[in-house]
C-alpha cells in the first residue's frame, strides 16, 4: 500500500515515524516554513495545484490512501483532500488533534472578528499568536502587538505598533509567563490549534488574569472520518492492510 501523509505537524511526524518503513509512505509539506522539521521517510514539499493537481498527483503516484494530518486551520488543503478522495473512492482519514476547551475565552469565528473584539474591549497590548498571516486583520488597529510567528509576516500587512518575535514551539509555561509580564500584555489572541506544544500560553494567561480571544476552528468537511490521536491513525492504516 502506498500512502500520502499530508503533514507539517508534530502529529504527522509522529505518525510517519510509526509507519516508516513498514508502509510505503510519502509525507507532503506545504513549503511555507523555511527549514521545516522533516519526518521519517520520503518527503515532497510544495502545493499540488488545487483539486485538479492533487487528483492528478494521486493517480500518477498510484497512491492507495490519504491521511490528512495538516494543521487544524489548513482548511483549504483539508477540503481539497476530502473532495478528491471521495471522488476517487480512496480511503481517507483526518488526524485532527483535539481542540482546547475555550473556558472563559472570547470565541470568535475569524481573524477579522478577533480584531473587532480587540477594538471592542479596548485592549492596548496584545500578544498575537495566530501565525504570520493572522496579523493582516489587525493592520488598522491602534493597539500595540507582540506578534509571534515562525516566519516574519509581510510588512505591508502589519499593525502600526508592533514587535515581531520569531520563534517555534514547543513553549514552556515559565517562559510564557515571563514574556507576558515583560511586554505588559493585556490580552492574548490565538487560534484554537489544540495540542500540548503551544498550550502553555493559555495556562500562563489564566494565571495572570489575561483575557483570551480565541479563533474557533473551521469545521471539517461533511462525511470525513476523523481521529484524534496518532495511535488511532496508525491503527486505521494497519486495518487497510
C-alpha positions in Angstrom: 0.0 0.0 0.0 1.2 3.5 -0.9 0.1 6.3 1.5 0.1 10.0 1.1 0.5 11.8 4.5 -0.4 15.4 4.4 1.8 16.8 7.1 3.6 19.7 8.7 2.5 19.0 12.3 4.1 17.1 15.2 1.3 14.5 14.9 2.2 14.0 11.2 5.9 13.4 12.1 5.0 11.0 14.9 2.7 9.1 12.5 5.4 8.9 9.8 7.9 7.6 12.4 5.3 4.9 13.5 4.6 3.8 9.9 8.0 4.0 8.1 9.5 1.9 6.6 6.8 -0.8 7.0 4.4 1.4 5.0 5.3 3.0 1.6 4.6 6.5 2.8 5.2 9.9 1.3 4.9 13.0 3.5 3.8 16.2 1.9 4.7 19.6 3.4 3.2 22.9 2.1 6.6 24.6 2.0 5.6 27.8 3.8 8.1 27.4 6.6 11.8 27.6 5.9 13.9 24.8 7.3 10.9 22.7 8.4 11.2 19.7 10.8 11.3 16.7 8.4 9.5 13.4 9.1 10.9 10.0 8.6 10.7 8.6 5.0 10.3 10.3 1.7 9.1 13.9 1.6 7.7 16.2 -1.1 7.5 20.0 -0.5 5.1 22.4 -2.2 1.5 22.6 -3.2 -0.4 20.3 -5.6 -2.1 23.0 -7.7 -5.6 22.7 -6.3 -8.1 19.9 -6.7 -7.0 19.0 -10.2 -3.4 18.9 -9.3 -4.0 16.7 -6.3 -6.2 14.3 -8.3 -3.5 14.0 -10.9 -0.7 13.5 -8.4 -2.6 10.7 -6.6 -3.2 8.9 -9.8 0.3 9.4 -11.2 1.9 8.2 -8.0 -0.5 5.3 -7.6 -1.5 6.3 -4.1 -3.9 3.9 -2.3 -4.9 6.0 0.8 -4.5 9.5 2.2 -4.1 10.6 5.8 -4.6 14.4 6.4 -2.6 15.4 9.4 -2.2 19.1 8.5 -2.8 22.0 10.9 -6.4 22.3 12.1 -6.6 25.6 10.3 -5.4 24.3 6.9 -9.0 24.3 5.8 -8.3 24.6 2.0 -6.0 21.6 1.9 -8.3 19.5 4.1 -11.3 20.4 1.8 -9.4 19.5 -1.4 -8.2 16.2 0.0 -11.7 15.3 1.1 -13.2 16.2 -2.2 -10.7 14.3 -4.3 -10.6 11.2 -2.1 -14.4 11.0 -2.2 -14.4 11.3 -6.0 -11.7 8.6 -6.3 -13.3 6.5 -3.6 -9.9 6.4 -1.9 -9.6 5.6 1.8 -9.1 9.0 3.6 -8.6 9.9 7.2 -8.2 13.2 9.0 -5.9 13.2 12.1 -7.1 16.2 14.0 -5.7 16.9 17.4 -8.4 17.6 20.0 -9.2 21.3 20.3 -8.6 23.2 23.6 -11.6 23.9 25.8 -12.1 27.7 25.4 -13.2 28.2 29.1 -13.7 31.9 29.6 -12.1 32.9 26.3 -13.9 35.2 23.9 -14.6 32.8 21.0 -14.7 34.3 17.5 -15.1 32.9 14.0 -12.2 34.5 12.2 -9.1 36.8 12.5 -11.3 39.7 11.4 -13.7 39.0 14.3 -10.8 38.8 16.6 -9.6 42.2 15.6 -13.1 43.6 16.2 -13.0 42.0 19.7 -9.7 43.7 20.5 -11.1 47.0 19.4 -14.4 46.5 21.3 -12.7 45.7 24.6 -10.0 48.4 24.1 -7.1 46.1 24.7 -3.9 48.0 24.3 -1.0 45.5 24.4 -1.9 42.3 22.6 0.1 39.0 22.4 -0.9 37.9 18.9 -0.1 34.2 18.1 -2.3 33.5 15.1 0.6 33.0 12.7 2.2 35.1 10.0 -1.0 35.6 8.0 -3.1 36.4 11.0 -1.5 39.8 11.6 -3.2 41.2 8.4 -6.6 41.5 10.2 -5.1 43.9 12.8 -3.3 46.2 10.3 -5.6 49.2 11.2 -5.6 48.7 15.0 -4.3 51.3 17.3 -3.2 48.7 19.8 0.4 47.5 20.3 1.1 43.9 19.3 3.7 41.3 20.2 3.5 39.2 17.1 4.9 35.7 17.4 5.4 33.6 14.3 7.8 31.1 12.8 8.5 33.3 9.8 8.1 37.1 9.6 4.8 38.4 8.4 4.5 40.7 5.3 5.5 44.2 6.5 2.7 45.9 4.5 0.1 44.0 6.5 1.4 44.7 10.0 -0.3 47.0 12.5 1.4 50.3 13.1 2.7 49.5 16.6 4.2 46.1 16.9 7.2 43.9 17.8 7.9 40.7 16.0 9.1 37.6 17.9 10.3 34.8 15.6 10.0 31.6 17.4 9.0 28.0 17.0 7.4 25.8 19.7 7.1 23.9 21.9 6.7 26.6 24.6 7.2 26.4 28.3 4.8 27.8 30.9 7.5 29.7 32.8 8.7 31.3 29.5 5.2 32.3 28.5 4.6 33.9 31.9 7.9 35.9 31.5 7.0 37.1 28.0 3.6 38.3 29.0 5.0 40.1 32.1 7.9 41.6 30.2 5.7 43.1 27.5 2.9 44.1 29.8 0.4 42.1 27.8 -3.3 42.8 28.5 -4.8 40.3 26.0 -3.9 37.1 24.2 -5.2 36.4 20.7 -4.8 32.8 19.5 -6.3 30.1 17.3 -7.8 27.0 18.8 -5.0 24.8 17.4 -5.1 22.3 20.3 -2.3 20.1 21.4 0.4 20.5 24.0 3.2 22.3 22.0 1.6 25.7 22.4 -0.9 25.2 25.2 1.3 26.9 27.8 0.3 30.4 26.7 -3.3 29.7 27.7 -2.2 28.4 31.2 0.0 31.5 31.6 -2.7 33.9 30.5 -5.1 32.2 33.0 -2.5 32.5 35.8 -2.0 36.2 35.1 -5.7 37.0 34.6 -5.2 38.0 31.0 -8.3 37.7 28.8 -8.1 35.4 25.7 -9.6 35.9 22.3 -9.7 32.5 20.6 -10.4 31.9 16.9 -12.6 28.8 16.5 -11.5 26.0 14.2 -13.1 25.7 10.8 -15.4 22.7 10.6 -14.2 19.5 8.9 -15.8 18.6 5.6 -19.0 16.6 5.8 -18.6 12.9 5.9 -14.9 12.6 6.6 -13.6 10.0 9.1 -11.5 11.7 11.8 -9.5 10.5 14.8 -7.7 12.5 17.5 -4.5 10.5 18.2 -1.5 9.2 16.3 -2.2 5.7 17.6 -5.7 5.7 16.2 -4.4 6.8 12.9 -1.7 4.1 12.8 -4.4 1.5 13.6 -6.6 2.8 10.8 -3.7 2.4 8.4 -3.0 -1.1 9.7 -6.6 -2.1 9.0 -6.2 -1.2 5.4 -3.6 -3.9 5.1 
